[in-house]
Amino acid sequence: MPTKAGERLKFETGTAEVVVTKGGDATIEYDAAGAGQLQVGKRYTDEASGIEVLVTKAGAGCLTVGGAEMAQVQPKQTKSAD
């Protein structure tokens, strides 16, 4: 099932909630037993499908797409203003 930008996802297996910022042709799953902690305001992406989400409610566990764990997006580094 395709994931659309703007969708709000609440997962039955845990407390985490996300908003899809970039959609794709895959389904996002939440693994509450997985290692890690989802933090509010952090973005996660799956490069294979192009899906990106923003965490709106924290929870223990990890997000997966097609069995592969989504990677946390690192903030872009800017040049310092010396």
The first five atom37 places (N, CA, C, CB, O) and aatype in JSON, in Angstrom:
{
  "aatype": [12, 14, 16, 11, 0, 7, 6, 1, 10, 11, 13, 6, 16, 7, 16, 0, 6, 19, 19, 19, 16, 11, 7, 7, 3, 0, 16, 9, 6, 18, 3, 0, 0, 7, 0, 7, 5, 10, 5, 19, 7, 11, 1, 18, 16, 3, 6, 0, 15, 7, 9, 6, 19, 10, 19, 16, 11, 0, 7, 0, 7, 4, 10, 16, 19, 7, 7, 0, 6, 12, 0, 5, 19, 5, 14, 11, 5, 16, 11, 15, 0, 3],
  "atom_mask": [
    [1, 1, 1, 1, 1],
    [1, 1, 1, 1, 1],
    [1, 1, 1, 1, 1],
    [1, 1, 1, 1, 1],
    [1, 1, 1, 1, 1],
    [1, 1, 1, 0, 1],
    [1, 1, 1, 1, 1],
    [1, 1, 1, 1, 1],
    [1, 1, 1, 1, 1],
    [1, 1, 1, 1, 1],
    [1, 1, 1, 1, 1],
    [1, 1, 1, 1, 1],
    [1, 1, 1, 1, 1],
    [1, 1, 1, 0, 1],
    [1, 1, 1, 1, 1],
    [1, 1, 1, 1, 1],
    [1, 1, 1, 1, 1],
    [1, 1, 1, 1, 1],
    [1, 1, 1, 1, 1],
    [1, 1, 1, 1, 1],
    [1, 1, 1, 1, 1],
    [1, 1, 1, 1, 1],
    [1, 1, 1, 0, 1],
    [1, 1, 1, 0, 1],
    [1, 1, 1, 1, 1],
    [1, 1, 1, 1, 1],
    [1, 1, 1, 1, 1],
    [1, 1, 1, 1, 1],
    [1, 1, 1, 1, 1],
    [1, 1, 1, 1, 1],
    [1, 1, 1, 1, 1],
    [1, 1, 1, 1, 1],
    [1, 1, 1, 1, 1],
    [1, 1, 1, 0, 1],
    [1, 1, 1, 1, 1],
    [1, 1, 1, 0, 1],
    [1, 1, 1, 1, 1],
    [1, 1, 1, 1, 1],
    [1, 1, 1, 1, 1],
    [1, 1, 1, 1, 1],
    [1, 1, 1, 0, 1],
    [1, 1, 1, 1, 1],
    [1, 1, 1, 1, 1],
    [1, 1, 1, 1, 1],
    [1, 1, 1, 1, 1],
    [1, 1, 1, 1, 1],
    [1, 1, 1, 1, 1],
    [1, 1, 1, 1, 1],
    [1, 1, 1, 1, 1],
    [1, 1, 1, 0, 1],
    [1, 1, 1, 1, 1],
    [1, 1, 1, 1, 1],
    [1, 1, 1, 1, 1],
    [1, 1, 1, 1, 1],
    [1, 1, 1, 1, 1],
    [1, 1, 1, 1, 1],
    [1, 1, 1, 1, 1],
    [1, 1, 1, 1, 1],
    [1, 1, 1, 0, 1],
    [1, 1, 1, 1, 1],
    [1, 1, 1, 0, 1],
    [1, 1, 1, 1, 1],
    [1, 1, 1, 1, 1],
    [1, 1, 1, 1, 1],
    [1, 1, 1, 1, 1],
    [1, 1, 1, 0, 1],
    [1, 1, 1, 0, 1],
    [1, 1, 1, 1, 1],
    [1, 1, 1, 1, 1],
    [1, 1, 1, 1, 1],
    [1, 1, 1, 1, 1],
    [1, 1, 1, 1, 1],
    [1, 1, 1, 1, 1],
    [1, 1, 1, 1, 1],
    [1, 1, 1, 1, 1],
    [1, 1, 1, 1, 1],
    [1, 1, 1, 1, 1],
    [1, 1, 1, 1, 1],
    [1, 1, 1, 1, 1],
    [1, 1, 1, 1, 1],
    [1, 1, 1, 1, 1],
    [1, 1, 1, 1, 1]
  ],
  "atom_positions": [
    [[0.84, -1.18, 0.0], [0.0, 0.0, 0.0], [0.89, 1.25, 0.0], [-0.96, 0.0, 1.22], [1.76, 1.37, 0.87]],
    [[0.7, 2.15, -0.93], [1.52, 3.37, -0.99], [1.31, 4.26, 0.24], [1.19, 4.17, -2.26], [0.22, 4.31, 0.81]],
    [[2.36, 4.93, 0.63], [2.33, 5.87, 1.74], [2.32, 7.27, 1.14], [3.54, 5.67, 2.73], [3.15, 7.59, 0.29]],
    [[1.39, 8.12, 1.58], [1.23, 9.46, 1.0], [1.73, 10.53, 1.95], [-0.23, 9.71, 0.65], [1.59, 10.41, 3.17]],
    [[2.31, 11.58, 1.39], [2.76, 12.72, 2.18], [1.57, 13.34, 2.9], [3.47, 13.77, 1.29], [0.49, 13.47, 2.32]],
    [[1.76, 13.71, 4.16], [0.71, 14.32, 4.95], [-0.05, 13.33, 5.82], [0.0, 0.0, 0.0], [-0.81, 13.73, 6.71]],
    [[0.13, 12.03, 5.58], [-0.53, 11.01, 6.39], [-0.01, 11.03, 7.81], [-0.33, 9.62, 5.78], [1.19, 11.19, 8.03]],
    [[-0.91, 10.87, 8.78], [-0.54, 10.73, 10.18], [-0.69, 9.26, 10.53], [-1.41, 11.65, 11.13], [-1.76, 8.68, 10.35]],
    [[0.38, 8.65, 11.03], [0.34, 7.23, 11.35], [0.44, 7.02, 12.85], [1.47, 6.49, 10.63], [1.37, 7.5, 13.5]],
    [[-0.53, 6.28, 13.39], [-0.52, 5.85, 14.79], [-0.4, 4.34, 14.76], [-1.82, 6.33, 15.59], [-1.1, 3.67, 14.0]],
    [[0.47, 3.8, 15.58], [0.74, 2.37, 15.56], [0.09, 1.69, 16.76], [2.25, 2.1, 15.55], [0.19, 2.19, 17.89]],
    [[-0.56, 0.57, 16.53], [-1.26, -0.17, 17.59], [-0.31, -0.81, 18.58], [-2.14, -1.22, 16.98], [-0.68, -1.02, 19.74]],
    [[0.9, -1.14, 18.14], [1.83, -1.89, 18.99], [2.66, -1.02, 19.92], [2.74, -2.69, 18.14], [3.41, -1.55, 20.73]],
    [[2.54, 0.3, 19.83], [3.36, 1.17, 20.69], [2.76, 2.55, 20.79], [0.0, 0.0, 0.0], [1.64, 2.8, 20.36]],
    [[3.54, 3.46, 21.35], [3.04, 4.81, 21.59], [3.47, 5.81, 20.51], [3.52, 5.3, 22.92], [2.95, 6.93, 20.47]],
    [[4.39, 5.43, 19.64], [4.94, 6.36, 18.65], [3.9, 6.77, 17.6], [6.15, 5.73, 17.96], [3.02, 5.99, 17.23]],
    [[4.04, 8.01, 17.14], [3.21, 8.54, 16.07], [4.12, 9.33, 15.13], [2.04, 9.44, 16.62], [5.06, 9.98, 15.58]],
    [[3.84, 9.27, 13.82], [4.65, 9.98, 12.83], [3.76, 10.64, 11.79], [5.64, 9.02, 12.15], [2.6, 10.27, 11.62]],
    [[4.34, 11.62, 11.1], [3.71, 12.26, 9.94], [4.61, 11.99, 8.75], [3.49, 13.81, 10.17], [5.82, 12.18, 8.83]],
    [[4.03, 11.53, 7.65], [4.81, 11.24, 6.45], [5.1, 12.57, 5.74], [4.04, 10.25, 5.5], [4.18, 13.31, 5.4]],
    [[6.4, 12.87, 5.51], [6.77, 14.1, 4.82], [7.08, 13.86, 3.35], [7.98, 14.73, 5.5], [6.93, 14.76, 2.53]],
    [[7.5, 12.64, 3.02], [7.7, 12.23, 1.62], [7.14, 10.83, 1.47], [9.22, 12.29, 1.19], [7.56, 9.91, 2.17]],
    [[6.2, 10.67, 0.57], [5.57, 9.37, 0.38], [6.35, 8.47, -0.54], [0.0, 0.0, 0.0], [7.36, 8.86, -1.12]],
    [[5.87, 7.24, -0.66], [6.52, 6.27, -1.52], [5.67, 5.03, -1.68], [0.0, 0.0, 0.0], [4.56, 4.95, -1.14]],
    [[6.18, 4.06, -2.42], [5.46, 2.84, -2.73], [5.77, 1.72, -1.74], [5.79, 2.38, -4.14], [6.21, 0.64, -2.15]],
    [[5.56, 1.96, -0.47], [5.82, 0.94, 0.55], [5.0, 1.26, 1.8], [7.34, 0.87, 0.89], [4.39, 2.32, 1.9]],
    [[5.01, 0.33, 2.74], [4.27, 0.48, 3.98], [5.26, 0.6, 5.14], [3.31, -0.71, 4.21], [6.24, -0.14, 5.22]],
    [[4.98, 1.54, 6.03], [5.82, 1.75, 7.21], [5.27, 0.9, 8.35], [5.86, 3.27, 7.61], [4.06, 0.87, 8.59]],
    [[6.17, 0.2, 9.03], [5.79, -0.61, 10.17], [6.58, -0.15, 11.39], [6.02, -2.12, 9.89], [7.68, 0.38, 11.27]],
    [[6.0, -0.37, 12.56], [6.63, 0.03, 13.81], [6.95, -1.23, 14.61], [5.71, 0.99, 14.64], [6.07, -2.04, 14.89]],
    [[8.22, -1.39, 14.97], [8.67, -2.54, 15.75], [8.97, -2.05, 17.17], [9.94, -3.21, 15.11], [10.05, -1.53, 17.44]],
    [[7.98, -2.22, 18.07], [8.14, -1.75, 19.45], [9.22, -2.53, 20.2], [6.81, -1.86, 20.2], [9.77, -2.03, 21.18]],
    [[9.52, -3.74, 19.75], [10.54, -4.56, 20.4], [11.94, -4.26, 19.86], [10.21, -6.04, 20.22], [12.93, -4.75, 20.4]],
    [[12.02, -3.47, 18.79], [13.31, -3.16, 18.18], [14.17, -2.28, 19.06], [0.0, 0.0, 0.0], [13.67, -1.59, 19.95]],
    [[15.46, -2.31, 18.79], [16.4, -1.49, 19.56], [16.24, -0.03, 19.14], [17.86, -1.96, 19.35], [16.03, 0.26, 17.96]],
    [[16.35, 0.85, 20.08], [16.31, 2.27, 19.76], [15.17, 3.0, 20.43], [0.0, 0.0, 0.0], [14.33, 2.41, 21.11]],
    [[15.16, 4.29, 20.21], [14.15, 5.18, 20.79], [13.82, 6.24, 19.76], [14.65, 5.83, 22.13], [14.71, 6.95, 19.3]],
    [[12.57, 6.36, 19.39], [12.14, 7.41, 18.47], [11.92, 8.68, 19.27], [10.85, 7.0, 17.68], [11.22, 8.67, 20.28]],
    [[12.52, 9.78, 18.81], [12.44, 11.05, 19.54], [11.62, 12.06, 18.74], [13.85, 11.6, 19.82], [11.7, 12.12, 17.51]],
    [[10.84, 12.87, 19.45], [10.02, 13.9, 18.82], [10.9, 14.85, 18.03], [9.2, 14.66, 19.88], [11.94, 15.29, 18.52]],
    [[10.48, 15.18, 16.82], [11.2, 16.13, 15.98], [12.27, 15.52, 15.09], [0.0, 0.0, 0.0], [12.84, 16.21, 14.25]],
    [[12.57, 14.24, 15.27], [13.59, 13.58, 14.45], [12.94, 13.03, 13.18], [14.28, 12.43, 15.25], [11.79, 12.61, 13.18]],
    [[13.71, 13.06, 12.1], [13.25, 12.53, 10.81], [13.93, 11.2, 10.52], [13.53, 13.54, 9.67], [15.1, 11.0, 10.84]],
    [[13.17, 10.31, 9.92], [13.68, 9.0, 9.53], [13.36, 8.77, 8.06], [13.07, 7.87, 10.41], [12.32, 9.21, 7.57]],
    [[14.26, 8.09, 7.35], [14.08, 7.88, 5.92], [14.43, 6.45, 5.52], [14.93, 8.86, 5.14], [15.21, 5.77, 6.18]],
    [[13.81, 6.02, 4.42], [14.15, 4.74, 3.79], [14.57, 5.08, 2.37], [12.92, 3.72, 3.82], [13.75, 5.49, 1.55]],
    [[15.87, 4.9, 2.08], [16.4, 5.31, 0.78], [15.83, 4.49, -0.38], [17.9, 5.18, 0.78], [15.65, 5.02, -1.47]],
    [[15.54, 3.22, -0.15], [15.04, 2.36, -1.23], [13.68, 2.83, -1.75], [14.93, 0.92, -0.74], [13.44, 2.8, -2.96]],
    [[12.79, 3.24, -0.85], [11.45, 3.66, -1.26], [11.3, 5.18, -1.36], [10.43, 3.12, -0.29], [10.37, 5.67, -2.0]],
    [[12.22, 5.92, -0.73], [12.14, 7.38, -0.75], [11.24, 7.96, 0.33], [0.0, 0.0, 0.0], [11.04, 9.17, 0.39]],
    [[10.69, 7.1, 1.19], [9.79, 7.56, 2.25], [10.57, 8.26, 3.34], [8.99, 6.38, 2.84], [11.65, 7.83, 3.73]],
    [[10.0, 9.38, 3.83], [10.58, 10.11, 4.95], [9.46, 10.47, 5.91], [11.35, 11.4, 4.48], [8.37, 10.86, 5.48]],
    [[9.72, 10.34, 7.22], [8.72, 10.65, 8.24], [9.3, 11.56, 9.31], [8.17, 9.37, 8.87], [10.52, 11.62, 9.49]],
    [[8.41, 12.26, 10.01], [8.77, 13.11, 11.14], [8.05, 12.56, 12.36], [8.38, 14.62, 10.88], [6.84, 12.36, 12.33]],
    [[8.79, 12.31, 13.44], [8.2, 11.76, 14.66], [7.47, 12.87, 15.41], [9.29, 11.1, 15.55], [8.06, 13.91, 15.7]],
    [[6.18, 12.64, 15.72], [5.38, 13.62, 16.46], [5.08, 13.17, 17.88], [4.09, 13.89, 15.72], [4.67, 13.98, 18.72]],
    [[5.28, 11.87, 18.16], [5.11, 11.35, 19.52], [6.15, 10.25, 19.72], [3.65, 10.8, 19.76], [6.21, 9.29, 18.95]],
    [[6.95, 10.39, 20.75], [8.07, 9.49, 21.01], [7.61, 8.09, 21.39], [8.95, 10.05, 22.09], [6.48, 7.89, 21.84]],
    [[8.51, 7.13, 21.22], [8.23, 5.76, 21.62], [9.48, 4.91, 21.5], [0.0, 0.0, 0.0], [10.39, 5.23, 20.73]],
    [[9.53, 3.84, 22.28], [10.65, 2.91, 22.2], [10.45, 2.01, 20.99], [10.78, 2.06, 23.51], [9.33, 1.61, 20.69]],
    [[11.53, 1.68, 20.3], [11.44, 0.8, 19.15], [12.02, 1.45, 17.91], [0.0, 0.0, 0.0], [12.75, 2.44, 17.99]],
    [[11.67, 0.89, 16.73], [12.19, 1.42, 15.48], [11.14, 1.32, 14.37], [13.46, 0.69, 15.07], [10.19, 0.54, 14.47]],
    [[11.33, 2.1, 13.32], [10.46, 2.08, 12.16], [11.12, 1.24, 11.08], [10.16, 3.52, 11.64], [12.34, 1.31, 10.89]],
    [[10.33, 0.45, 10.36], [10.86, -0.37, 9.28], [10.02, -0.23, 8.03], [10.92, -1.83, 9.71], [8.82, 0.07, 8.09]],
    [[10.66, -0.45, 6.89], [9.98, -0.49, 5.59], [10.5, -1.74, 4.89], [10.25, 0.82, 4.73], [11.69, -1.85, 4.61]],
    [[9.61, -2.67, 4.6], [10.02, -3.9, 3.94], [11.01, -4.71, 4.75], [0.0, 0.0, 0.0], [11.85, -5.41, 4.17]],
    [[10.94, -4.63, 6.06], [11.83, -5.38, 6.93], [13.15, -4.68, 7.23], [0.0, 0.0, 0.0], [13.9, -5.13, 8.09]],
    [[13.45, -3.59, 6.52], [14.7, -2.85, 6.74], [14.43, -1.65, 7.65], [15.3, -2.38, 5.38], [13.46, -0.92, 7.46]],
    [[15.3, -1.45, 8.62], [15.14, -0.34, 9.56], [15.36, 0.99, 8.87], [16.12, -0.5, 10.74], [16.28, 1.14, 8.07]],
    [[14.51, 1.97, 9.18], [14.67, 3.31, 8.62], [15.82, 4.02, 9.33], [13.34, 4.13, 8.76], [16.01, 3.84, 10.53]],
    [[16.58, 4.82, 8.59], [17.73, 5.54, 9.14], [17.33, 6.93, 9.58], [18.86, 5.61, 8.1], [16.51, 7.59, 8.94]],
    [[17.91, 7.37, 10.69], [17.65, 8.73, 11.16], [18.38, 9.71, 10.25], [18.11, 8.92, 12.64], [19.55, 9.51, 9.92]],
    [[17.69, 10.77, 9.84], [18.29, 11.78, 8.98], [19.12, 12.71, 9.85], [17.19, 12.58, 8.2], [18.65, 13.24, 10.85]],
    [[20.37, 12.9, 9.45], [21.26, 13.79, 10.2], [21.08, 15.22, 9.69], [22.75, 13.33, 10.05], [20.93, 15.43, 8.49]],
    [[21.1, 16.2, 10.6], [20.96, 17.59, 10.18], [22.09, 18.01, 9.25], [20.92, 18.51, 11.41], [23.22, 17.54, 9.38]],
    [[21.77, 18.88, 8.31], [22.78, 19.37, 7.39], [23.71, 20.33, 8.1], [22.14, 20.04, 6.17], [23.26, 21.19, 8.87]],
    [[25.0, 20.2, 7.85], [25.98, 21.08, 8.46], [26.08, 22.36, 7.64], [27.36, 20.38, 8.55], [26.14, 22.33, 6.41]],
    [[26.1, 23.48, 8.32], [26.25, 24.75, 7.64], [27.6, 25.35, 7.99], [25.11, 25.73, 8.01], [28.21, 25.0, 9.0]],
    [[28.06, 26.25, 7.14], [29.33, 26.92, 7.41], [29.16, 27.87, 8.58], [29.84, 27.68, 6.15], [28.13, 28.53, 8.71]],
    [[30.18, 27.91, 9.41], [30.09, 28.83, 10.54], [30.35, 30.24, 10.06], [31.1, 28.43, 11.65], [31.1, 30.48, 9.11]],
    [[29.71, 31.17, 10.73], [29.87, 32.58, 10.38], [30.95, 33.16, 11.29], [28.51, 33.38, 10.53], [30.67, 33.64, 12.39]],
    [[32.18, 33.09, 10.83], [33.3, 33.57, 11.65], [33.35, 35.06, 11.7], [34.61, 33.06, 11.13], [34.23, 35.63, 12.34]]
  ]
}
